[in-house]
Amino acid sequence: MSSPTPLPEKSSPVTKPLSEKCWSCRILSGGGLLASGGYVYMQAQKFKHLRGPTSMGTVAQIIFAAGLASWGVVLIADPVGKKTREQ
């Protein structure tokens, strides 16, 4: 059996990831991360009010919610792509 012929390589310039060039993609995914962080935080607060003293699981849930929300803010703000190095 003969092997198939290889496809020709496309010589394309270096492209940016979709998250850097697509503003609506950044807003949608960053907003989703913010919303999921808010949901996790609200669930942790609900259990905190029902059970009384705060457990380590609730603290871990709140920290995870803060991480999700901050990831969403960083994705929307894109601080690395905006800063240029001055020499």
Stockholm file with secondary structure:
# STOCKHOLM 1.0

chainA/1-87         MSSPTPLPEKSSPVTKPLSEKCWSCRILSGGGLLASGGYVYMQAQKFKHLRGPTSMGTVAQIIFAAGLASWGVVLIADPVGKKTREQ
#=GR chainA/1-87 SS CCCCCCCCCCCCCCCCCHHHHCHHHHHHHHHHHHHHHHHHHHHHHHHHHHHSSCCHHHHHHHHHHHHHHHHHHHHHHCHHHHCCCCC
#=GC SS_cons        CCCCCCCCCCCCCCCCCHHHHCHHHHHHHHHHHHHHHHHHHHHHHHHHHHHSSCCHHHHHHHHHHHHHHHHHHHHHHCHHHHCCCCC
//
